[in-house]
Structures are given as C-alpha cells and as structure tokens.
Amino acid sequence: MSADASLSGLARLAPQGGLVRPALLSLGSVVLLGLLAPSWSVATLVLIYALAALGCNLLLGYTGLLSVGQSVYFGVGGYLAALTATRLGFQLSSALIVSAVLCALVAAFIGAFAIRRLGIYFVMITFAFAETANFLAYVFKEYTGGENGLGGLPLASLGGFGQSFFIARPGATFYHLAAALFVVVFVVLQRFVDSPVGSVLVAVRENEARAEALGYSVKAYKLVAFMVSGAVTGIAGCLYAFFVGSASVSAIHSETAITIVIITVLGGIRSLYGSFLGAVVYVLLNTYLSDLWPYWELLLGLALIGIVLFFKGGLHGALSAAAGLARRRNRRGPDPSPDVTEGQKGVSADASH
C-alpha cells in the first residue's frame, strides 16, 4: 500500500470489517491446533507466544516500530501474576486485568521516551529499557526472587470475591482457557487495527511526515499503539506464569524479546494471523529439532533470511500468494488436451474444404 493510498482514505475514516470473520478464523485455528498438536502443553505454548507476537505485530507491522523491549511487558506480566496470586490471593481473571493495565502503563512510560526518536535510535532505546528491566529484576529480589524467580502459583482459575467457578488444571482444561483468551484478544485486536485508529497507524507507518501534516498527532497515536501492545504482551506473560507455575528472570531477558520479534517476522508482519502461524512453526521447531540437533537455530536463521529476501509477508503472505495462484488457475479452467486441439483443427480444415 502506498502512502498516498493510505492517507487518502483518512478523510473518511470508518471501521472496516466485522467480528465474524476473525472470530471464525481464530476459533477454527485453535480447534485445529488442539486436534493436531502433539500435546496440550505444546499447543498452549503456541497460543502464549502467539499472544506475545500479536502485541509485537501491532507495533512492527501496523505502526512500523521495531521494538526489542517486548520482553519487559512479558516479564512484568509474569511477575505481576506471581505477586498478585501468591501474596494477594488473586485468581487468573484478576491477575490478567492487573497485568494488562499495569503493563500498558509501563509501555506508556517507555514509549514516551522511545517515540522521540526514529530508526536505529528508537530500537536502541527499547533495547536499553529491556536491559534495565533485566538488571532491576536481579536488584529487587524481594519482589522478583532474583535468579530463583517466584514460584508457587496456584492453579489458574476464573472467578471473583473469593469464589471460583472455573479451575484450569494442566492439560486440556488449561489449553481451552488459553484458546478462549486468544480468540477474544485476536478478535478485539483485529477490530482495533480495522478501526479509524488502526487506519491512522498504517498511515503513520507509510508516511509519518504527511500524516502529521494532515493534522494527526503522530506521537499520540504511537503512544496508543505502545500501550495496547504492552497490554497484550503483559496478558501473554501473565498466562505464561500460570502455565509454568512460576515467574522467572528469563522471561524479562532481551532474548525473549528477540524470540517474539522472530515469531512475528516468521509469521508475517502486517497480518495478525501471521503471528499465530509464526508461533506454530517456531514452537514445533523448538520442540522437535532441538532434541535432534543442538544447532537447530541455524535452520531458523536461514528460514528468516529466506523470508526477508523472498517472502516479505512471511508464512501468511506465502500461503496467501499460493492460495491466490490456485484460485486464478481454477478460474481459467484446465487447458485443452493436445488430442482435442488437433481434432478440432482437423474438423475446421475439413469444413473449409
């Protein structure tokens, strides 16, 4: 999409699309994942990473901001889950709300500094905050547990006022809970990017200077994208802490941020569904190839190089292109066989005589 095309549509900003298509797409995907995944734990991990990639994709794909500080929100969401569950007795439902709200505020703080710069300087600011958060996790051991982390999280449950009406035990039940959460977040986020705000974010990505010339507060919209991204990634971190039963410092490490970016690029930026596809491929490669070959990440690196060079739309773009090619071939119909063609020529020649 060109900058002119993006900005010309801003005069008539209106919500696009509906809820049915993304709801059916995400629902069908989680059902298929649950049926085909080798285990419930692998399937659950796919959805957690897909949630984190959704938040990253909002910044990278729709706003054009490469943030390598997503681990901050993922780790903070995990620590908030552990602290609220073990010390305040919060259930998963309450912990998710706390993680989403506070991670959005943390993202607003980081974004207020990061959006002042562009390009490599923006990337370095987000990286600096990620390293700072990792350092603070070791300093404030009474809240983070330091290298040991915070363990002892109870079973994930939904409820309120001291009552639980649903307990997600490890296995199929927890996966169903994660699947429901993924569907809700996916639908809401898809609606967000299809809204007028999402249209402005795309315009900012295509031509920031022109969007600002049209009267849009570019920094304000970037800050909104930061906050939504932080909230979604914090939800993923909270769910991950309940999934593994603890919050560790590894979740807030910059390596986690790189993993989230890799999943986003692998699946395809500018496509929320690509985040799901990228998570599926990454988790499956990590699960199977890591046991067979310790240098499996070399193959992942080669795959990323190929995608960046030849399939900028990632897995989702490649699959969409293949589906479009198949539809065009079906629309043209099968080519006539040589025998029929020769027979027709012979009939035509006889008729001319």
C-alpha positions as CSV (number, residue, x, y, z in Angstrom):
1,M,0.0,0.0,0.0
2,S,1.4,3.4,-0.9
3,A,1.5,6.4,1.3
4,D,-0.9,8.3,-0.9
5,A,-3.4,5.4,-0.8
6,S,-3.2,5.2,2.9
7,L,-3.6,8.9,3.6
8,S,-6.3,9.5,1.0
9,G,-8.6,7.2,3.0
10,L,-8.2,9.1,6.2
11,A,-10.8,11.6,5.2
12,R,-13.5,9.1,5.5
13,L,-12.2,7.0,8.4
14,A,-14.7,4.4,9.4
15,P,-14.5,1.0,11.0
16,Q,-13.8,-1.8,8.5
17,G,-14.7,-5.4,8.6
18,G,-16.6,-7.1,11.3
19,L,-16.2,-9.6,14.2
20,V,-17.5,-12.7,12.5
21,R,-14.6,-13.4,10.1
22,P,-11.8,-13.0,12.7
23,A,-13.8,-14.9,15.3
24,L,-14.3,-17.9,13.0
25,L,-10.7,-17.8,11.8
26,S,-9.2,-17.8,15.3
27,L,-11.8,-20.3,16.6
28,G,-11.1,-22.7,13.8
29,S,-7.4,-22.3,14.3
30,V,-7.4,-23.1,18.0
31,V,-9.7,-26.1,17.4
32,L,-7.4,-27.4,14.7
33,L,-4.3,-26.8,16.8
34,G,-5.9,-28.7,19.7
35,L,-6.6,-31.7,17.4
36,L,-3.2,-31.8,15.7
37,A,-0.7,-30.7,18.3
38,P,1.5,-33.4,19.8
39,S,0.5,-32.4,23.4
40,W,-1.6,-29.9,25.2
41,S,1.4,-28.2,26.6
42,V,2.9,-27.6,23.2
43,A,-0.5,-26.3,21.9
44,T,-0.7,-24.0,25.0
45,L,2.8,-22.6,24.4
46,V,1.9,-21.9,20.8
47,L,-1.0,-19.7,21.9
48,I,1.0,-17.9,24.6
49,Y,3.7,-17.0,22.1
50,A,1.1,-16.1,19.5
51,L,-0.4,-13.6,22.0
52,A,3.0,-12.0,22.6
53,A,3.6,-11.8,18.8
54,L,0.2,-10.1,18.4
55,G,1.4,-7.3,20.6
56,C,4.7,-7.0,18.7
57,N,2.9,-7.1,15.3
58,L,0.8,-4.1,16.3
59,L,4.0,-2.1,16.7
60,L,6.1,-3.6,13.9
61,G,3.5,-4.4,11.3
62,Y,0.9,-1.7,11.7
63,T,2.9,1.2,13.1
64,G,6.3,0.5,11.7
65,L,8.1,0.5,15.0
66,L,10.7,-2.3,15.7
67,S,10.7,-2.7,19.5
68,V,13.1,-5.1,21.1
69,G,11.7,-4.3,24.5
70,Q,8.7,-6.6,24.4
71,S,10.3,-8.8,27.0
72,V,9.7,-6.0,29.6
73,Y,6.0,-6.4,29.3
74,F,6.1,-10.2,29.1
75,G,8.3,-10.4,32.2
76,V,6.4,-7.8,34.1
77,G,3.1,-9.5,33.3
78,G,4.6,-12.7,34.7
79,Y,5.9,-11.1,37.9
80,L,2.5,-9.4,38.5
81,A,0.8,-12.7,38.1
82,A,3.1,-14.3,40.7
83,L,2.9,-11.4,43.1
84,T,-0.9,-11.0,43.0
85,A,-1.6,-14.7,43.1
86,T,0.8,-15.7,45.9
87,R,0.7,-12.6,48.1
88,L,-2.8,-11.1,47.4
89,G,-4.7,-14.3,46.6
90,F,-5.8,-13.1,43.1
91,Q,-7.2,-15.6,40.6
92,L,-6.1,-15.7,37.0
93,S,-9.0,-13.5,35.9
94,S,-8.0,-10.7,38.3
95,A,-4.3,-11.1,37.6
96,L,-4.9,-10.8,33.8
97,I,-6.7,-7.4,34.4
98,V,-3.9,-6.2,36.7
99,S,-1.2,-7.3,34.2
100,A,-2.9,-5.7,31.2
101,V,-3.4,-2.3,32.9
102,L,0.0,-2.0,34.6
103,C,1.9,-3.3,31.5
104,A,0.0,-0.7,29.4
105,L,1.3,2.0,31.9
106,V,4.8,0.6,31.7
107,A,4.6,0.7,27.9
108,A,3.3,4.3,28.1
109,F,6.4,5.2,30.2
110,I,8.8,3.5,27.8
111,G,7.0,4.8,24.7
112,A,7.1,8.4,25.9
113,F,10.9,8.2,25.6
114,A,11.2,5.9,22.6
115,I,8.8,7.7,20.2
116,R,11.0,10.8,20.4
117,R,13.5,9.1,18.1
118,L,13.3,7.1,14.8
119,G,15.2,4.2,13.2
120,I,18.1,2.7,15.0
121,Y,17.9,5.2,17.9
122,F,14.3,4.0,18.6
123,V,15.5,0.4,18.6
124,M,18.4,1.2,20.9
125,I,16.1,3.0,23.4
126,T,13.8,0.0,23.6
127,F,16.8,-2.3,24.0
128,A,18.2,-0.1,26.8
129,F,14.9,-0.4,28.7
130,A,14.9,-4.2,28.2
131,E,18.4,-4.4,29.7
132,T,17.5,-2.1,32.5
133,A,14.4,-4.1,33.4
134,N,16.6,-7.3,33.4
135,F,19.0,-5.6,35.8
136,L,16.3,-4.5,38.1
137,A,14.9,-8.0,38.3
138,Y,18.1,-9.0,40.0
139,V,18.3,-6.0,42.2
140,F,14.8,-6.2,43.7
141,K,14.9,-9.8,44.8
142,E,12.2,-9.4,47.4
143,Y,9.7,-8.8,44.5
144,T,11.2,-10.9,41.7
145,G,13.0,-13.7,43.6
146,G,16.2,-12.9,41.7
147,E,17.7,-15.9,39.9
148,N,15.3,-18.2,41.6
149,G,12.2,-16.4,40.5
150,L,8.8,-16.5,42.1
151,G,7.2,-19.9,42.3
152,G,4.2,-21.5,44.0
153,L,1.5,-20.1,41.7
154,P,-1.9,-21.7,42.3
155,L,-4.0,-23.4,39.6
156,A,-5.4,-20.9,37.1
157,S,-9.0,-20.1,38.0
158,L,-11.7,-17.7,37.0
159,G,-14.0,-16.0,39.5
160,G,-14.2,-13.2,41.9
161,F,-14.9,-12.3,45.5
162,G,-13.2,-15.4,46.8
163,Q,-15.2,-17.7,44.6
164,S,-14.0,-19.8,41.7
165,F,-16.4,-21.0,39.0
166,F,-13.7,-22.5,36.7
167,I,-10.4,-24.1,37.5
168,A,-8.0,-24.7,34.7
169,R,-5.9,-27.8,35.5
170,P,-2.8,-28.6,33.5
171,G,-3.6,-30.2,30.2
172,A,-6.7,-29.9,28.1
173,T,-8.5,-27.6,30.5
174,F,-5.8,-25.0,30.6
175,Y,-5.5,-25.1,26.8
176,H,-9.2,-24.5,26.5
177,L,-8.8,-21.4,28.7
178,A,-5.8,-20.2,26.7
179,A,-7.7,-20.8,23.5
180,A,-10.7,-18.7,24.7
181,L,-8.4,-15.9,25.7
182,F,-6.6,-16.0,22.4
183,V,-9.8,-15.8,20.4
184,V,-11.0,-12.8,22.4
185,V,-7.7,-10.9,22.2
186,F,-7.4,-11.7,18.5
187,V,-10.9,-10.5,17.6
188,V,-10.5,-7.3,19.7
189,L,-7.1,-6.5,18.2
190,Q,-8.3,-7.2,14.7
191,R,-11.2,-4.9,15.3
192,F,-8.7,-2.3,16.6
193,V,-6.5,-2.4,13.5
194,D,-9.6,-2.2,11.3
195,S,-10.8,0.9,13.2
196,P,-10.1,4.5,12.4
197,V,-7.2,4.4,14.9
198,G,-5.7,1.5,13.0
199,S,-6.1,3.4,9.7
200,V,-4.1,6.3,11.2
201,L,-1.4,3.9,12.4
202,V,-1.0,2.5,8.9
203,A,-0.8,6.0,7.6
204,V,1.9,6.8,10.1
205,R,3.8,3.7,9.0
206,E,3.6,4.6,5.4
207,N,4.4,8.4,5.6
208,E,4.8,9.8,9.1
209,A,5.5,13.4,7.9
210,R,2.4,13.5,5.7
211,A,0.2,12.1,8.4
212,E,1.3,14.8,10.8
213,A,0.8,17.4,8.1
214,L,-2.8,16.3,7.8
215,G,-3.3,17.2,11.5
216,Y,-2.9,13.9,13.2
217,S,-0.9,13.7,16.4
218,V,1.7,11.1,15.4
219,K,3.2,10.8,18.8
220,A,-0.2,10.3,20.5
221,Y,-1.1,7.5,18.1
222,K,2.3,5.9,18.6
223,L,1.8,6.0,22.3
224,V,-1.6,4.4,22.0
225,A,0.0,1.6,19.9
226,F,2.6,1.2,22.6
227,M,0.0,0.9,25.4
228,V,-2.1,-1.7,23.5
229,S,0.9,-3.7,22.6
230,G,2.2,-3.6,26.2
231,A,-1.2,-4.7,27.5
232,V,-1.5,-7.7,25.1
233,T,2.1,-8.8,25.8
234,G,1.5,-8.5,29.5
235,I,-1.5,-10.8,29.2
236,A,0.7,-13.3,27.5
237,G,3.3,-13.0,30.2
238,C,0.7,-13.5,32.9
239,L,-0.7,-16.5,31.2
240,Y,2.8,-18.0,30.8
241,A,3.5,-17.6,34.5
242,F,0.3,-19.5,35.4
243,F,1.2,-22.1,32.8
244,V,4.6,-22.9,34.1
245,G,3.7,-22.2,37.8
246,S,6.4,-19.5,38.3
247,A,7.8,-16.2,37.1
248,S,11.5,-16.3,36.2
249,V,14.0,-13.7,35.2
250,S,14.5,-15.4,31.9
251,A,11.1,-14.1,30.8
252,I,12.3,-10.5,31.1
253,H,15.6,-11.1,29.3
254,S,16.2,-9.4,26.0
255,E,16.5,-12.9,24.4
256,T,12.8,-13.3,25.0
257,A,12.2,-10.1,23.1
258,I,14.2,-11.3,20.1
259,T,12.2,-14.5,20.1
260,I,9.0,-12.6,20.0
261,V,10.3,-10.5,17.1
262,I,11.4,-13.6,15.2
263,I,8.0,-15.2,15.6
264,T,6.4,-12.0,14.3
265,V,8.6,-11.8,11.2
266,L,8.4,-15.5,10.6
267,G,4.6,-15.5,10.5
268,G,4.3,-12.2,8.7
269,I,4.2,-8.6,9.7
270,R,1.0,-6.6,8.9
271,S,-1.0,-9.8,9.5
272,L,-2.3,-10.7,12.9
273,Y,-3.0,-14.2,11.8
274,G,0.6,-14.4,10.8
275,S,1.5,-14.2,14.5
276,F,-0.3,-17.4,15.1
277,L,1.4,-19.1,12.1
278,G,4.8,-18.0,13.3
279,A,4.2,-19.2,16.8
280,V,3.1,-22.6,15.5
281,V,6.3,-23.1,13.3
282,Y,8.6,-21.7,16.0
283,V,7.3,-23.8,18.8
284,L,7.2,-27.0,16.7
285,L,10.8,-26.4,15.5
286,N,11.9,-25.8,19.0
287,T,10.1,-28.8,20.3
288,Y,11.3,-31.4,17.8
289,L,14.6,-30.1,16.2
290,S,16.2,-29.0,19.5
291,D,16.2,-32.7,20.6
292,L,17.5,-33.9,17.3
293,W,20.1,-31.3,16.5
294,P,21.5,-28.8,19.0
295,Y,22.2,-26.2,16.3
296,W,18.6,-26.1,15.1
297,E,18.5,-22.3,15.4
298,L,20.8,-22.3,12.3
299,L,17.9,-23.6,10.2
300,L,15.7,-21.0,11.8
301,G,18.1,-18.2,10.8
302,L,18.3,-19.5,7.2
303,A,14.5,-19.6,7.1
304,L,14.3,-16.0,8.3
305,I,16.8,-14.9,5.7
306,G,14.8,-16.5,3.0
307,I,11.5,-14.9,4.3
308,V,13.0,-11.5,4.5
309,L,14.5,-11.7,1.0
310,F,11.8,-13.6,-0.9
311,F,8.6,-13.6,1.2
312,K,8.3,-10.2,3.0
313,G,4.8,-11.2,4.0
314,G,6.1,-14.2,6.0
315,L,4.3,-17.5,6.1
316,H,0.9,-15.8,5.9
317,G,2.0,-13.9,2.8
318,A,3.4,-17.0,1.2
319,L,0.2,-19.0,1.9
320,S,-2.0,-16.2,0.7
321,A,0.0,-16.0,-2.6
322,A,-0.2,-19.7,-3.1
323,A,-4.0,-19.7,-2.5
324,G,-4.4,-16.7,-4.9
325,L,-2.5,-18.6,-7.6
326,A,-4.6,-21.7,-7.1
327,R,-7.8,-19.6,-7.4
328,R,-6.6,-18.0,-10.6
329,R,-5.8,-21.4,-12.1
330,N,-9.2,-22.8,-11.2
331,R,-10.9,-19.7,-12.6
332,R,-9.2,-20.2,-16.0
333,G,-10.1,-23.9,-16.0
334,P,-8.0,-26.8,-17.4
335,D,-6.0,-26.4,-20.6
336,P,-7.5,-28.3,-23.6
337,S,-5.7,-31.5,-24.3
338,P,-3.4,-31.8,-27.3
339,D,-5.6,-34.5,-28.9
340,V,-8.7,-32.5,-28.6
341,T,-7.0,-29.5,-30.1
342,E,-5.7,-31.4,-33.1
343,G,-9.1,-32.9,-33.6
344,Q,-10.7,-29.5,-33.7
345,K,-8.1,-28.3,-36.2
346,G,-8.9,-31.3,-38.4
347,V,-12.6,-30.6,-38.3
348,S,-12.0,-27.0,-39.1
349,A,-9.8,-27.9,-42.1
350,D,-12.5,-30.3,-43.5
351,A,-15.1,-27.7,-43.1
352,S,-13.1,-25.1,-45.0
353,H,-12.7,-27.6,-48.0
